[in-house]
Amino acid sequence: MPATWTFDAPAGAHLFPAAAVAGLLDVASAPLSAERLLRAIEPMVPVEHLSLVTFRHHKPELIEGFSAHTRDRNVVAECFAIYRRSYFRSDAVMRLAEQVAHRPAREVAVMHCRADELPVAGWRDDIYVRESLTERFTLLHAPAPGAVQAIHLYRDHRQGLFEPHEIEQLLAFAPLLRQAHHAALQAGEAVADRHAQIAQASRRLERLAPALSPRERAVCARIACGLSADGIAADLDVAPSTVLTLRKRAYLKLADAGLPAHRLGLARLLA
C-alpha cells in the first residue's frame, strides 16, 4: 500500500542545501512554474519528472509538467492523458485529495507510491513501464478551501528508488515547498489582476485620449496602475530610456487634450 503522511510544520532538525533554499525563494517570488519547482528540489533529491495537478469536480487536471532531461516530447502531458483517460479512478491520491479539501490551508499531505504498488497492471504497463518510472512522491494541499493542488515527483530507473534518507529529506522539505507553491499561486493571481487592471486602463485611455499611439497608451496605462519606469520597461521589453521618451510624448498629448499629465492624475482618471 502507498505510504501517506500529514503534517503542517517543517521538521526543525533538518538543514537544507543553500541551492534548495534559493530555489524555494525563486519559486515563491514568481508565478507558478513546474520547472522552478523541480530545480528547487534537485539539489536535495534527483527527480526526473514533475507535474502540477489540480482537482475539479472529482477529476484531476494537469496544470503544467516539466522533465529534467527529456526535451524531444512532453512526457508528462502524454502520460497524464493516458492516466486521465483510463486510470485516475484507481489512484489512492484521489481519496487523499478529498480529505485534504476539508483540512486547514497550512496542512500538507504526502503520498509515496512505488510502481509495483499500483493497483492496476495496465496503469503500470502503459505509463511506468513505458517510461521506465520507478515511483511517485506526491505533495497535496488546499491553497483555498476545497481547491486541492498536487505536486507529483517521478523517479526513473536511472535514478532508482528513493533511499530512506531521501524520503526523510522530502518529508522535512514538504511544508516549505507547500509555502513556496502557495506564494507562487498568489504571485500568479497578482500578475493576472495587474494585467486586467492594465487592460481596463488602456481601454479607457483609448476612448479618452485617441491621439495617443498604442505604445504611448501602453506606458500610460502602466503608469496609472503604479508601475515604475523600470517596471514598465521590463513589462514591455524595452529600454528604460524608451519608456521615458514615450511618457514625455504622451504627457504632452494628454495636456493638449486637457487631461491629467502626471502619475496621480492618471491613476485617478483611469481608476
Backbone torsions as a table, in degrees:
resi	resn	phi	psi	omega
1	MET	NA	144.5	176.5
2	PRO	-61.1	144.9	177.5
3	ALA	-89.2	141.5	-179.7
4	THR	-132.1	150.2	175.9
5	TRP	-139.5	151.3	175.9
6	THR	-138.1	132.4	-180.0
7	PHE	-162.8	170.3	-177.7
8	ASP	-135.3	13.6	178.4
9	ALA	-147.8	142.8	178.2
10	PRO	-69.1	150.7	176.8
11	ALA	-68.0	131.4	-173.0
12	GLY	-74.3	-20.4	-172.1
13	ALA	-88.5	-1.4	-173.7
14	HIS	-94.1	138.2	171.8
15	LEU	-110.7	131.7	-177.4
16	PHE	-107.6	150.1	178.3
17	PRO	-56.9	145.7	-179.7
18	ALA	-58.5	-36.3	-179.9
19	ALA	-64.5	-34.6	178.0
20	ALA	-69.1	-41.2	178.4
21	VAL	-64.7	-43.6	177.2
22	ALA	-61.8	-37.7	177.5
23	GLY	-63.8	-39.7	177.1
24	LEU	-62.7	-41.5	178.0
25	LEU	-63.1	-37.6	177.4
26	ASP	-65.7	-41.5	177.5
27	VAL	-60.7	-45.5	-173.3
28	ALA	-72.6	-19.9	-172.3
29	SER	-95.0	2.8	-176.5
30	ALA	-145.1	164.0	176.4
31	PRO	-55.5	156.2	-171.8
32	LEU	-55.8	134.2	-180.0
33	SER	-143.6	124.4	177.4
34	ALA	-63.2	-37.8	-179.8
35	GLU	-64.4	-45.0	-179.6
36	ARG	-63.3	-37.4	177.2
37	LEU	-62.9	-45.4	-179.3
38	LEU	-64.4	-40.4	-179.7
39	ARG	-66.2	-28.6	176.7
40	ALA	-72.1	-30.7	-177.2
41	ILE	-83.4	-33.7	-174.0
42	GLU	-54.2	-37.4	179.6
43	PRO	-61.5	-21.4	179.2
44	MET	-98.1	-49.6	-171.9
45	VAL	-139.2	121.8	177.2
46	PRO	-63.9	133.6	178.7
47	VAL	-136.0	137.1	-177.9
48	GLU	-88.4	-43.1	-178.3
49	HIS	-131.9	148.5	174.2
50	LEU	-135.1	134.2	175.4
51	SER	-126.8	143.4	174.8
52	LEU	-107.8	124.4	-173.2
53	VAL	-131.1	140.4	171.3
54	THR	-117.3	164.8	-176.5
55	PHE	-122.1	120.7	179.8
56	ARG	-130.4	128.8	177.8
57	HIS	52.9	42.7	176.6
58	HIS	64.5	25.6	175.8
59	LYS	-132.8	144.6	177.4
60	PRO	-81.6	144.6	175.5
61	GLU	-131.0	131.4	-179.6
62	LEU	-76.8	125.7	174.6
63	ILE	-87.1	-51.2	-177.9
64	GLU	-166.7	152.9	175.0
65	GLY	-135.6	160.1	177.5
66	PHE	-149.8	141.5	178.3
67	SER	-117.7	137.4	-175.3
68	ALA	-67.3	-34.8	-173.3
69	HIS	-124.6	-29.2	-176.1
70	THR	-77.8	123.9	-179.4
71	ARG	-121.8	-17.3	-174.0
72	ASP	-81.1	-12.2	176.9
73	ARG	-156.5	163.7	-178.9
74	ASN	-93.7	88.1	-176.0
75	VAL	-61.3	-43.6	-176.6
76	VAL	-61.2	-47.4	-178.3
77	ALA	-65.0	-40.4	179.7
78	GLU	-62.4	-46.7	-178.1
79	CYS	-69.1	-37.1	-179.9
80	PHE	-65.6	-36.7	178.5
81	ALA	-60.4	-41.6	177.7
82	ILE	-65.9	-46.9	-179.9
83	TYR	-59.6	-46.5	-178.1
84	ARG	-66.9	-35.4	-178.0
85	ARG	-72.9	-35.0	-167.6
86	SER	-128.1	-24.0	-163.5
87	TYR	-128.2	-10.0	-171.1
88	PHE	-62.1	-29.9	-178.9
89	ARG	-66.0	-20.0	178.5
90	SER	-91.1	0.7	-174.1
91	ASP	-88.4	123.9	178.9
92	ALA	-61.8	-20.5	179.6
93	VAL	-65.1	-24.6	178.7
94	MET	-65.9	-41.5	178.2
95	ARG	-67.5	-38.9	178.3
96	LEU	-65.4	-37.0	178.0
97	ALA	-62.3	-38.5	177.8
98	GLU	-64.0	-37.8	178.3
99	GLN	-68.8	-42.2	-178.5
100	VAL	-64.0	-31.3	-178.3
101	ALA	-58.7	-23.7	-176.3
102	HIS	-107.7	14.8	-178.2
103	ARG	-106.7	165.3	179.3
104	PRO	-58.4	148.3	-175.1
105	ALA	-61.6	-28.5	-177.3
106	ARG	-76.6	-13.7	-174.2
107	GLU	-79.7	148.3	177.8
108	VAL	-130.3	139.3	175.3
109	ALA	-115.1	143.1	-177.5
110	VAL	-128.7	139.0	176.0
111	MET	-130.9	136.1	177.4
112	HIS	-121.1	126.5	-175.3
113	CYS	-139.3	124.3	175.1
114	ARG	-83.5	158.5	-179.3
115	ALA	-59.1	-36.9	-177.6
116	ASP	-75.2	-4.5	176.8
117	GLU	-96.6	-4.1	-179.7
118	LEU	-66.9	137.9	-172.0
119	PRO	-79.4	-10.8	-175.5
120	VAL	-123.4	124.1	-177.7
121	ALA	-61.8	-39.2	179.7
122	GLY	-61.1	-37.3	177.7
123	TRP	-61.7	-46.0	177.7
124	ARG	-61.5	-46.7	-175.0
125	ASP	-69.8	-44.8	-172.5
126	ASP	-73.6	-23.8	-176.9
127	ILE	-121.9	-60.5	-172.0
128	TYR	-70.1	-45.5	178.1
129	VAL	-69.2	-43.8	-179.3
130	ARG	-57.1	-41.5	-176.9
131	GLU	-102.3	9.5	179.2
132	SER	57.9	38.8	179.0
133	LEU	-86.3	144.0	-179.1
134	THR	-104.1	-31.7	-175.4
135	GLU	-170.9	171.6	-179.9
136	ARG	-133.5	137.0	174.3
137	PHE	-119.2	121.7	-172.4
138	THR	-120.5	133.5	172.7
139	LEU	-112.7	128.3	178.3
140	LEU	-124.4	142.2	171.1
141	HIS	-156.5	167.8	-178.1
142	ALA	-115.0	93.6	-179.9
143	PRO	-63.6	-21.4	172.7
144	ALA	-139.0	153.8	-178.0
145	PRO	-52.4	123.5	177.5
146	GLY	79.9	-7.5	-177.3
147	ALA	-103.5	92.4	-175.0
148	VAL	-91.5	138.1	174.7
149	GLN	-128.1	152.2	-178.2
150	ALA	-128.7	143.2	168.9
151	ILE	-112.2	114.2	179.0
152	HIS	-101.5	129.3	175.8
153	LEU	-113.1	131.9	-177.5
154	TYR	-122.0	134.3	172.2
155	ARG	-103.2	153.6	174.4
156	ASP	-119.5	-177.6	-173.3
157	HIS	-64.7	-28.0	177.9
158	ARG	-65.0	-32.2	-178.5
159	GLN	-92.9	-21.1	179.6
160	GLY	75.2	-172.4	179.1
161	LEU	-75.7	153.6	173.8
162	PHE	-61.2	131.5	173.1
163	GLU	-77.7	155.0	-179.9
164	PRO	-53.0	-39.5	-179.3
165	HIS	-69.7	-27.4	177.1
166	GLU	-72.2	-39.4	174.6
167	ILE	-60.2	-43.6	179.7
168	GLU	-61.7	-41.5	178.7
169	GLN	-64.2	-43.4	-179.6
170	LEU	-65.7	-38.8	178.4
171	LEU	-63.7	-41.0	178.4
172	ALA	-68.4	-33.0	-176.7
173	PHE	-80.1	-23.1	-170.9
174	ALA	-56.0	-47.1	179.5
175	PRO	-62.2	-35.5	177.5
176	LEU	-68.6	-38.6	177.4
177	LEU	-64.2	-39.2	176.8
178	ARG	-60.9	-43.6	-179.6
179	GLN	-62.6	-42.7	178.5
180	ALA	-65.8	-40.3	178.0
181	HIS	-61.5	-44.7	179.3
182	HIS	-62.3	-44.1	179.3
183	ALA	-62.7	-38.2	178.5
184	ALA	-65.3	-38.5	176.2
185	LEU	-61.9	-42.6	179.0
186	GLN	-66.3	-38.5	177.3
187	ALA	-62.2	-39.9	177.5
188	GLY	-64.0	-40.1	177.7
189	GLU	-64.8	-39.1	179.4
190	ALA	-64.7	-41.3	178.2
191	VAL	-64.8	-43.2	178.7
192	ALA	-62.2	-40.9	178.6
193	ASP	-65.3	-41.3	178.8
194	ARG	-63.5	-42.3	178.4
195	HIS	-61.1	-39.4	178.6
196	ALA	-65.5	-41.1	178.9
197	GLN	-64.2	-42.6	179.3
198	ILE	-63.5	-42.6	179.4
199	ALA	-62.2	-41.4	178.9
200	GLN	-65.4	-44.1	179.0
201	ALA	-62.4	-39.0	179.4
202	SER	-64.7	-40.3	179.1
203	ARG	-64.9	-40.9	178.8
204	ARG	-65.8	-40.8	177.6
205	LEU	-62.2	-37.9	-180.0
206	GLU	-61.1	-35.6	178.4
207	ARG	-77.5	-42.5	-173.1
208	LEU	-81.6	-30.4	-175.8
209	ALA	-136.0	70.8	-176.7
210	PRO	-65.1	-15.2	179.7
211	ALA	-72.0	-18.7	179.7
212	LEU	-67.7	139.4	173.4
213	SER	-74.0	162.8	178.4
214	PRO	-54.8	-39.7	-178.5
215	ARG	-72.9	-36.6	176.0
216	GLU	-65.4	-39.8	178.1
217	ARG	-64.8	-40.3	179.2
218	ALA	-61.8	-40.4	179.2
219	VAL	-67.5	-46.5	-177.7
220	CYS	-65.2	-37.2	178.6
221	ALA	-62.8	-38.1	179.8
222	ARG	-74.7	-33.7	173.9
223	ILE	-60.8	-46.1	-179.7
224	ALA	-61.1	-28.6	-179.0
225	CYS	-91.8	7.7	171.0
226	GLY	94.8	5.4	-179.7
227	LEU	-77.3	143.7	175.2
228	SER	-78.9	171.1	177.6
229	ALA	-60.2	-41.9	178.4
230	ASP	-65.7	-39.2	178.1
231	GLY	-65.3	-39.5	178.0
232	ILE	-65.4	-41.9	179.2
233	ALA	-59.6	-43.6	179.1
234	ALA	-66.5	-40.0	-177.7
235	ASP	-66.2	-38.1	-177.4
236	LEU	-96.2	-3.3	-179.6
237	ASP	58.6	49.3	175.8
238	VAL	-131.6	171.6	178.5
239	ALA	-75.7	148.4	175.9
240	PRO	-55.8	-34.6	178.3
241	SER	-63.7	-33.9	177.2
242	THR	-66.1	-39.4	177.5
243	VAL	-61.7	-43.4	-179.5
244	LEU	-64.3	-39.0	177.8
245	THR	-64.8	-46.2	179.7
246	LEU	-64.1	-39.4	178.7
247	ARG	-62.7	-44.3	179.9
248	LYS	-60.3	-46.2	179.3
249	ARG	-63.0	-43.1	-177.9
250	ALA	-65.1	-41.7	-178.7
251	TYR	-64.0	-36.4	176.5
252	LEU	-63.3	-43.2	179.4
253	LYS	-67.0	-39.9	178.7
254	LEU	-64.5	-42.7	179.1
255	ALA	-63.2	-41.7	178.1
256	ASP	-61.0	-30.4	-179.9
257	ALA	-88.4	2.1	-179.8
258	GLY	75.4	23.9	-179.4
259	LEU	-107.4	159.1	179.7
260	PRO	-58.0	137.1	-179.2
261	ALA	-123.3	49.0	176.6
262	HIS	-156.7	165.1	-172.0
263	ARG	-57.9	-52.0	-175.8
264	LEU	-63.5	-41.6	179.2
265	GLY	-62.6	-40.8	177.6
266	LEU	-64.1	-41.6	179.2
267	ALA	-59.8	-42.8	179.2
268	ARG	-69.9	-41.1	-178.3
269	LEU	-63.3	-38.3	-172.7
270	LEU	-104.3	6.1	-179.1
271	ALA	-63.6	NA	NA
